[in-house]
Structures are given as C-alpha cells and as structure tokens.
C-alpha cells in the first residue's frame, strides 16, 4: 500500500500571537491502494475530521514516496546518468532526449 498526505484549504489556523491565518490544514497521512482508499481510511480512523465539518470533496490527496522508492529511483538515475548525458551531448542536446527529464528527476530526489 502507498502512503498519501491529505490536506484541505478549508478553515484557518492561528499564529503564535493569536491572529487568524488562512492556509492549508494538514489532516493526516493515510495508506491505501489509491487516493480514494487513503481518504476513506483517513476518515475512518479520524472521525474528528467529519465532526469538525471538513468537506471530503475538497481534500487534496498526494502520494508520498517511500524511502525504498527514493533509493530505487536514485539507483536507476545513477545507472543511466553517464551514458545518457554523453549521448545527449553527442546528439546536439535534442529537445526530445531523456536526459533533461533525468536531470529534473535527480533534482527532485
């Protein structure tokens, strides 16, 4: 099962001085086979969310990468990096080459 972070833009919080601040409300992290199941699991395990009046149709649900997935992605990047970089440069840096995608991915890991 994958892990998902779930938040909403409903509601507000207070800063340390007691001033209301409109921002996102972190509702929790839940596991599921997909976003729908994760949201259902979060609501089942945390009845306070519905009791507080949050609208589940407004939830933002984003999948998190596990440490194992991050390590696997890094291993693939490391394996491909030198050959794809060389091929990219030798090919005249074409727009449709995989190397710019690898660079973006490496920057995000």
Order of alpha helices (4+ residues) and beta strands (2+ residues): beta-beta-beta-beta-alpha-alpha-beta-alpha-alpha
